[in-house]
Amino acid sequence: MPAASQDKKIDASLRRATEADLPAIKRMAHEFVEYLNAIDGPAASGKGTLGNRLAAHYNLRHLDTGLIYRAVAKALVDRGQRPSDTKAAVAAAKALDPSSFDEGMLKTHAIGEPGSIVAAIPEVRAALLAFQREFAAAPPGACAARCPGGSG
């Protein structure tokens, strides 16, 4: 099967995926795990859950890109800086350490709002795109929720 057809098959399956579909998706992902590095879709569609499960199943590192924007926002809030401060936000984006993320805290409403402000700053998006690409390029592979092409 040509790669483009395989990609379409995976894409279509992920769009319709439910909990019951996870075993079939795992089988498909196993066939393509060497280049499976992104799960894209609308908000609250299960990208993070699916990414976490696939990463755990295949022993891959996982990066939820939505959390990295929130982590930048949290760093700013913790320092008493405005999320709209481009210079401070870019500096925070360049200093990210995913191993220190508190996922529960990052998913709170108090961090979500400033996270949206940070995500709208083009310079932050550029810094985090570079971060995502570095993450995805490092072995043993990566599974990222949301699009590492820059849509956040």
N, CA, C and O of each residue as an XYZ file, in Angstrom:
608
protein
N       0.853     -1.175      0.000
C       0.000      0.000      0.000
C       0.902      1.242      0.000
O       1.802      1.335      0.835
N       0.684      2.198     -0.913
C       1.499      3.426     -0.936
C       1.376      4.198      0.373
O       0.347      4.149      1.047
N       2.448      4.912      0.718
C       2.483      5.652      1.986
C       1.309      6.616      2.124
O       0.738      6.740      3.208
N       0.943      7.296      1.043
C      -0.166      8.254      1.111
C      -1.469      7.547      1.491
O      -2.262      8.082      2.266
N      -1.691      6.347      0.946
C      -2.888      5.580      1.286
C      -2.863      5.147      2.742
O      -3.887      5.173      3.425
N      -1.673      4.742      3.220
C      -1.536      4.347      4.616
C      -1.841      5.523      5.527
O      -2.546      5.375      6.525
N      -1.308      6.701      5.182
C      -1.551      7.896      5.987
C      -3.036      8.223      6.039
O      -3.558      8.566      7.100
N      -3.718      8.121      4.910
C      -5.153      8.413      4.884
C      -5.931      7.423      5.736
O      -6.895      7.791      6.407
N      -5.508      6.164      5.706
C      -6.179      5.139      6.501
C      -6.022      5.446      7.989
O      -6.988      5.369      8.747
N      -4.827      5.787      8.396
C      -4.589      6.132      9.803
C      -5.383      7.370     10.177
O      -6.041      7.397     11.216
N      -5.325      8.398      9.333
C      -6.025      9.650      9.610
C      -7.523      9.414      9.773
O      -8.134      9.926     10.711
N      -8.115      8.647      8.868
C      -9.548      8.374      8.942
C      -9.889      7.602     10.216
O     -10.908      7.871     10.852
N      -9.050      6.655     10.585
C      -9.299      5.874     11.798
C      -9.227      6.738     13.041
O     -10.055      6.607     13.942
N      -8.244      7.619     13.093
C      -8.095      8.470     14.271
C      -9.266      9.436     14.415
O      -9.678      9.739     15.534
N      -9.801      9.915     13.319
C     -10.938     10.839     13.393
C     -12.167     10.180     13.972
O     -12.962     10.827     14.654
N     -12.332      8.888     13.704
C     -13.522      8.172     14.182
C     -13.239      7.379     15.458
O     -14.124      6.687     15.960
N     -12.048      7.469     15.973
C     -11.615      6.600     17.065
C     -12.427      6.778     18.335
O     -12.770      7.889     18.740
N     -12.714      5.660     18.934
C     -13.320      5.623     20.262
C     -12.456      4.694     21.112
O     -11.502      4.097     20.613
N     -12.786      4.578     22.370
C     -12.043      3.685     23.275
C     -11.967      2.270     22.705
O     -10.929      1.614     22.793
N     -13.063      1.809     22.126
C     -13.107      0.448     21.588
C     -12.184      0.272     20.386
O     -11.795     -0.851     20.065
N     -11.832      1.359     19.724
C     -10.989      1.289     18.535
C      -9.497      1.233     18.851
O      -8.687      0.994     17.956
N      -9.126      1.449     20.101
C      -7.717      1.546     20.456
C      -6.900      0.320     20.034
O      -5.797      0.506     19.522
N      -7.370     -0.924     20.215
C      -6.551     -2.062     19.781
C      -6.227     -2.035     18.282
O      -5.096     -2.317     17.888
N      -7.204     -1.700     17.460
C      -6.956     -1.642     16.015
C      -5.988     -0.512     15.669
O      -5.126     -0.663     14.803
N      -6.138      0.608     16.348
C      -5.240      1.736     16.099
C      -3.823      1.364     16.529
O      -2.858      1.728     15.857
N      -3.690      0.653     17.626
C      -2.366      0.205     18.064
C      -1.724     -0.694     17.011
O      -0.533     -0.572     16.725
N      -2.520     -1.601     16.435
C      -1.965     -2.482     15.396
C      -1.486     -1.660     14.204
O      -0.398     -1.899     13.681
N      -2.297     -0.691     13.772
C      -1.893      0.154     12.645
C      -0.669      0.979     13.005
O       0.251      1.116     12.198
N      -0.654      1.531     14.214
C       0.473      2.350     14.639
C       1.744      1.519     14.685
O       2.820      2.008     14.339
N       1.628      0.266     15.111
C       2.808     -0.597     15.174
C       3.462     -0.719     13.796
O       4.688     -0.730     13.687
N       2.646     -0.809     12.750
C       3.178     -0.911     11.396
C       3.930      0.355     10.984
O       4.855      0.291     10.175
N       3.539      1.494     11.532
C       4.079      2.765     11.068
C       4.786      3.538     12.177
O       5.048      4.732     12.028
N       5.098      2.869     13.288
C       5.594      3.563     14.457
C       6.882      4.338     14.189
O       7.157      5.320     14.879
N       7.666      3.925     13.214
C       8.912      4.640     12.981
C       8.679      6.064     12.513
O       9.571      6.900     12.657
N       7.517      6.374     11.957
C       7.282      7.758     11.582
C       5.993      8.327     12.146
O       5.623      9.450     11.804
N       5.312      7.602     12.982
C       4.119      8.119     13.645
C       4.561      9.094     14.718
O       5.112      8.682     15.739
N       4.331     10.372     14.503
C       4.773     11.340     15.500
C       3.781     12.450     15.749
O       4.099     13.410     16.450
N       2.590     12.346     15.194
C       1.618     13.408     15.433
C       0.204     12.858     15.447
O      -0.151     11.976     14.665
N      -0.581     13.393     16.342
C      -2.009     13.110     16.386
C      -2.677     14.471     16.361
O      -2.504     15.270     17.281
N      -3.423     14.731     15.334
C      -4.047     16.032     15.164
C      -5.556     15.872     15.226
O      -6.089     14.809     14.906
N      -6.226     16.903     15.629
C      -7.675     16.860     15.680
C      -8.210     18.035     16.461
O      -7.440     18.815     17.022
N      -9.526     18.171     16.503
C     -10.139     19.298     17.212
C      -9.967     19.186     18.722
O      -9.625     18.124     19.242
N     -10.204     20.266     19.402
C     -10.101     20.309     20.858
C     -10.985     19.243     21.487
O     -12.089     18.970     21.015
N     -10.483     18.653     22.549
C     -11.219     17.672     23.347
C     -11.668     16.445     22.554
O     -12.701     15.852     22.863
N     -10.894     16.061     21.530
C     -11.254     14.895     20.725
C     -10.531     13.626     21.159
O     -10.730     12.567     20.562
N      -9.700     13.719     22.185
C      -9.004     12.541     22.681
C      -7.581     12.392     22.193
O      -6.983     11.327     22.350
N      -7.019     13.450     21.597
C      -5.645     13.379     21.080
C      -4.652     13.039     22.183
O      -3.790     12.177     22.010
N      -4.777     13.718     23.309
C      -3.853     13.488     24.409
C      -3.975     12.088     24.981
O      -2.970     11.435     25.261
N      -5.202     11.628     25.153
C      -5.432     10.283     25.671
C      -4.857      9.237     24.734
O      -4.153      8.325     25.169
N      -5.151      9.365     23.464
C      -4.640      8.423     22.478
C      -3.115      8.498     22.413
O      -2.442      7.468     22.362
N      -2.576      9.708     22.413
C      -1.121      9.873     22.385
C      -0.461      9.227     23.585
O       0.545      8.531     23.445
N      -1.023      9.454     24.775
C      -0.481      8.836     25.990
C      -0.491      7.319     25.889
O       0.489      6.660     26.237
N      -1.589      6.771     25.419
C      -1.713      5.306     25.348
C      -0.773      4.715     24.304
O      -0.118      3.704     24.555
N      -0.708      5.342     23.139
C       0.206      4.835     22.115
C       1.658      4.934     22.577
O       2.447      4.010     22.379
N       1.996      6.051     23.186
C       3.363      6.229     23.678
C       3.693      5.170     24.735
O       4.778      4.587     24.713
N       2.764      4.923     25.654
C       3.003      3.916     26.689
C       3.131      2.523     26.080
O       4.010      1.748     26.456
N       2.249      2.219     25.140
C       2.259      0.892     24.517
C       3.562      0.634     23.765
O       4.118     -0.461     23.840
N       4.049      1.645     23.040
C       5.247      1.476     22.224
C       6.507      2.009     22.898
O       7.564      2.104     22.275
N       6.382      2.353     24.167
C       7.522      2.855     24.941
C       8.172      4.070     24.271
O       9.394      4.154     24.148
N       7.331      4.994     23.849
C       7.801      6.235     23.242
C       7.642      7.374     24.237
O       6.792      7.332     25.126
N       8.463      8.374     24.070
C       8.259      9.591     24.853
C       7.005     10.272     24.319
O       6.664     10.106     23.148
N       6.321     11.027     25.152
C       5.078     11.686     24.734
C       5.149     13.167     25.054
O       5.594     13.558     26.133
N       4.719     13.968     24.134
C       4.648     15.408     24.348
C       3.268     15.886     23.931
O       2.886     15.761     22.767
N       2.531     16.425     24.867
C       1.238     17.042     24.573
C       1.528     18.510     24.309
O       1.810     19.262     25.242
N       1.465     18.922     23.062
C       1.874     20.282     22.714
C       0.969     21.342     23.316
O       1.396     22.482     23.499
N      -0.265     20.992     23.625
C      -1.130     21.956     24.293
C      -0.571     22.333     25.661
O      -0.701     23.471     26.114
N       0.050     21.354     26.303
C       0.624     21.613     27.621
C       1.847     22.526     27.549
O       2.123     23.253     28.504
N       2.576     22.505     26.447
C       3.776     23.351     26.417
C       3.402     24.834     26.374
O       4.109     25.662     26.947
N       2.310     25.176     25.710
C       1.845     26.566     25.730
C       1.402     26.947     27.139
O       1.675     28.048     27.617
N       0.717     26.021     27.788
C       0.277     26.267     29.156
C       1.467     26.362     30.112
O       1.438     27.135     31.070
N       2.515     25.573     29.850
C       3.711     25.629     30.705
C       4.401     26.985     30.580
O       4.909     27.521     31.564
N       4.417     27.531     29.380
C       4.978     28.874     29.188
C       4.149     29.871     29.997
O       4.696     30.719     30.702
N       2.827     29.759     29.888
C       1.946     30.669     30.617
C       2.147     30.533     32.127
O       2.195     31.536     32.839
N       2.264     29.304     32.614
C       2.458     29.093     34.047
C       3.765     29.718     34.519
O       3.817     30.327     35.587
N       4.816     29.567     33.725
C       6.105     30.165     34.093
C       5.965     31.679     34.236
O       6.526     32.275     35.155
N       5.222     32.291     33.333
C       5.012     33.736     33.399
C       4.178     34.119     34.616
O       4.521     35.052     35.342
N       3.090     33.403     34.835
C       2.220     33.682     35.977
C       3.003     33.526     37.281
O       2.886     34.355     38.184
N       3.798     32.467     37.373
C       4.587     32.219     38.591
C       5.570     33.352     38.875
O       5.906     33.615     40.030
N       6.028     34.018     37.820
C       6.987     35.123     37.989
C       6.296     36.485     38.054
O       6.955     37.520     38.154
N       4.967     36.474     37.996
C       4.233     37.731     38.048
C       4.323     38.538     36.760
O       4.122     39.752     36.771
N       4.624     37.869     35.652
C       4.727     38.552     34.354
C       3.434     38.373     33.566
O       2.694     37.408     33.756
N       3.184     39.324     32.682
C       1.981     39.271     31.853
C       2.153     38.231     30.736
O       3.228     38.151     30.140
N       1.128     37.444     30.444
C       1.227     36.469     29.357
C       1.385     37.134     27.990
O       1.817     36.484     27.038
N       1.045     38.402     27.882
C       1.182     39.118     26.610
C       2.575     39.728     26.430
O       2.844     40.351     25.403
N       3.453     39.558     27.405
C       4.819     40.085     27.329
C       5.636     39.165     26.421
O       6.110     38.110     26.843
N       5.791     39.592     25.164
C       6.433     38.744     24.157
C       7.836     38.324     24.563
O       8.180     37.145     24.471
N       8.642     39.264     25.007
C      10.027     38.947     25.359
C      10.095     37.911     26.490
O      10.858     36.949     26.408
N       9.302     38.111     27.532
C       9.285     37.175     28.662
C       8.730     35.818     28.235
O       9.231     34.779     28.666
N       7.704     35.823     27.394
C       7.087     34.568     26.947
C       8.055     33.756     26.082
O       8.129     32.534     26.215
N       8.786     34.422     25.207
C       9.761     33.723     24.369
C      10.868     33.131     25.248
O      11.285     31.991     25.040
N      11.336     33.896     26.219
C      12.370     33.389     27.132
C      11.862     32.157     27.880
O      12.589     31.176     28.031
N      10.617     32.211     28.345
C      10.037     31.061     29.053
C       9.907     29.859     28.116
O      10.153     28.724     28.523
N       9.526     30.107     26.876
C       9.387     29.023     25.892
C      10.728     28.349     25.633
O      10.795     27.130     25.476
N      11.775     29.128     25.591
C      13.115     28.576     25.317
C      13.702     27.846     26.522
O      14.679     27.110     26.379
N      13.127     28.036     27.693
C      13.646     27.420     28.915
C      12.798     26.243     29.395
O      12.983     25.779     30.520
N      11.878     25.755     28.576
C      10.971     24.688     28.996
C      11.701     23.402     29.359
O      12.701     23.038     28.740
N      11.179     22.723     30.374
C      11.659     21.404     30.772
C      10.441     20.521     31.000
O       9.851     20.552     32.079
N      10.054     19.728     29.993
C       8.840     18.911     30.120
C       8.856     17.954     31.309
O       7.797     17.554     31.792
N      10.034     17.586     31.781
C      10.081     16.661     32.915
C       9.563     17.307     34.199
O       9.258     16.609     35.166
N       9.462     18.632     34.210
C       8.976     19.322     35.405
C       7.510     19.743     35.303
O       6.999     20.420     36.195
N       6.834     19.353     34.230
C       5.437     19.741     34.051
C       4.549     19.092     35.105
O       4.661     17.898     35.379
N       3.669     19.891     35.690
C       2.622     19.407     36.588
C       1.342     19.416     35.752
O       0.647     20.429     35.676
N       1.040     18.280     35.128
C      -0.067     18.214     34.178
C      -1.390     18.660     34.790
O      -2.172     19.345     34.131
N      -1.647     18.287     36.023
C      -2.886     18.699     36.682
C      -2.997     20.204     36.776
O      -4.045     20.773     36.471
N      -1.928     20.851     37.194
C      -1.922     22.311     37.317
C      -2.026     22.971     35.931
O      -2.724     23.971     35.762
N      -1.331     22.404     34.957
C      -1.335     23.012     33.622
C      -2.707     22.933     32.956
O      -3.009     23.728     32.065
N      -3.522     22.001     33.371
C      -4.848     21.844     32.763
C      -5.939     22.638     33.479
O      -7.116     22.511     33.143
N      -5.561     23.451     34.456
C      -6.565     24.244     35.157
C      -6.978     25.459     34.331
O      -6.244     25.914     33.454
N      -8.158     25.966     34.631
C      -8.674     27.157     33.954
C      -7.754     28.356     34.187
O      -7.570     29.193     33.303
N      -7.181     28.424     35.391
C      -6.311     29.552     35.741
C      -5.084     29.630     34.828
O      -4.533     30.712     34.625
N      -4.662     28.515     34.289
C      -3.509     28.497     33.377
C      -3.980     28.456     31.919
O      -3.261     28.905     31.025
N      -5.158     27.933     31.678
C      -5.677     27.838     30.308
C      -5.866     29.186     29.645
O      -5.514     29.365     28.479
N      -6.420     30.134     30.380
C      -6.639     31.465     29.796
C      -5.335     32.150     29.407
O      -5.210     32.599     28.268
N      -4.351     32.250     30.316
C      -3.089     32.853     29.887
C      -2.385     32.000     28.822
O      -1.636     32.529     28.000
N      -2.622     30.692     28.837
C      -2.055     29.824     27.807
C      -2.547     30.202     26.415
O      -1.788     30.152     25.447
N      -3.814     30.578     26.320
C      -4.368     31.019     25.035
C      -3.728     32.318     24.566
O      -3.507     32.513     23.371
N      -3.437     33.192     25.496
C      -2.780     34.462     25.148
C      -1.375     34.184     24.640
O      -0.962     34.723     23.613
N      -0.642     33.344     25.358
C       0.726     32.982     24.973
C       0.732     32.313     23.591
O       1.604     32.590     22.767
N      -0.238     31.440     23.347
C      -0.284     30.690     22.092
C      -0.522     31.585     20.876
O      -0.240     31.188     19.745
N      -1.034     32.778     21.107
C      -1.301     33.700     19.998
C      -0.081     34.546     19.623
O      -0.144     35.323     18.670
N       1.006     34.408     20.344
C       2.210     35.209     20.069
C       3.067     34.465     19.047
O       3.575     33.385     19.349
N       3.240     35.021     17.840
C       3.987     34.319     16.788
C       5.410     33.909     17.201
O       5.874     32.831     16.829
N       6.082     34.743     17.950
C       7.447     34.416     18.361
C       7.479     33.232     19.326
O       8.416     32.435     19.300
N       6.471     33.117     20.164
C       6.367     31.970     21.069
C       6.078     30.720     20.253
O       6.674     29.668     20.482
N       5.164     30.838     19.304
C       4.836     29.698     18.446
C       6.073     29.206     17.708
O       6.279     28.000     17.574
N       6.893     30.130     17.233
C       8.126     29.747     16.528
C       9.090     29.033     17.476
O       9.685     28.020     17.109
N       9.244     29.553     18.685
C      10.142     28.921     19.662
C       9.641     27.526     20.031
O      10.435     26.595     20.161
N       8.332     27.381     20.201
C       7.791     26.081     20.586
C       7.766     25.106     19.419
O       7.839     23.895     19.630
N       7.666     25.603     18.205
C       7.766     24.723     17.042
C       9.170     24.121     16.987
O       9.325     22.927     16.728
N      10.176     24.931     17.226
C      11.552     24.424     17.262
C      11.692     23.379     18.375
O      12.331     22.345     18.182
N      11.097     23.650     19.527
C      11.113     22.722     20.653
C      10.474     21.387     20.268
O      11.021     20.323     20.561
N       9.310     21.450     19.608
C       8.596     20.243     19.190
C       9.411     19.441     18.187
O       9.469     18.214     18.261
N      10.039     20.140     17.250
C      10.846     19.438     16.239
C      12.044     18.751     16.867
O      12.389     17.635     16.480
N      12.679     19.400     17.826
C      13.804     18.772     18.531
C      13.333     17.541     19.286
O      13.995     16.503     19.275
N      12.187     17.663     19.941
C      11.628     16.546     20.687
C      11.340     15.376     19.753
O      11.704     14.239     20.052
N      10.696     15.645     18.634
C      10.310     14.598     17.697
C      11.514     13.952     17.025
O      11.448     12.784     16.640
N      12.600     14.677     16.878
C      13.783     14.161     16.189
C      14.632     13.257     17.072
O      15.433     12.473     16.562
N      14.470     13.353     18.378
C      15.329     12.587     19.286
C      14.808     11.157     19.456
O      13.617     10.962     19.699
N      15.673     10.168     19.333
C      15.259      8.784     19.535
C      14.810      8.564     20.979
O      15.257      9.311     21.850
N      13.968      7.602     21.283
C      13.491      6.529     20.418
C      12.189      6.855     19.709
O      11.371      5.955     19.514
N      11.970      8.036     19.334
C      10.733      8.425     18.674
C       9.907      9.275     19.602
O      10.266      9.481     20.761
N       8.813      9.762     19.095
C       7.970     10.620     19.911
C       6.537     10.484     19.461
O       6.254     10.169     18.305
N       5.660     10.720     20.373
C       4.244     10.740     20.050
C       3.715     12.050     20.593
O       3.677     12.245     21.808
N       3.313     12.937     19.730
C       2.886     14.261     20.162
C       1.415     14.464     19.890
O       0.922     14.132     18.812
N       0.724     14.998     20.848
C      -0.675     15.348     20.641
C      -0.718     16.722     20.014
O       0.103     17.580     20.341
N      -1.633     16.937     19.147
C      -1.758     18.146     18.346
C      -0.645     18.206     17.318
O       0.293     17.410     17.348
N      -0.759     19.140     16.429
C       0.117     19.144     15.261
C       1.478     19.772     15.525
O       1.547     20.950     15.874
N       2.581     19.004     15.366
C       3.889     19.590     15.557
C       4.308     20.474     14.401
O       5.421     21.000     14.397
N       3.442     20.647     13.424
C       3.742     21.534     12.312
C       3.513     22.993     12.666
O       3.794     23.869     11.848
N       3.024     23.271     13.826
C       2.920     24.650     14.269
C       1.533     25.142     14.609
O       1.377     26.306     14.979
N       0.506     24.294     14.496
C      -0.827     24.792     14.801
C      -1.126     24.749     16.294
O      -2.134     25.295     16.742
N      -0.253     24.100     17.067
C      -0.437     24.060     18.522
C      -1.488     23.147     18.885
O      -1.782     22.984     20.070
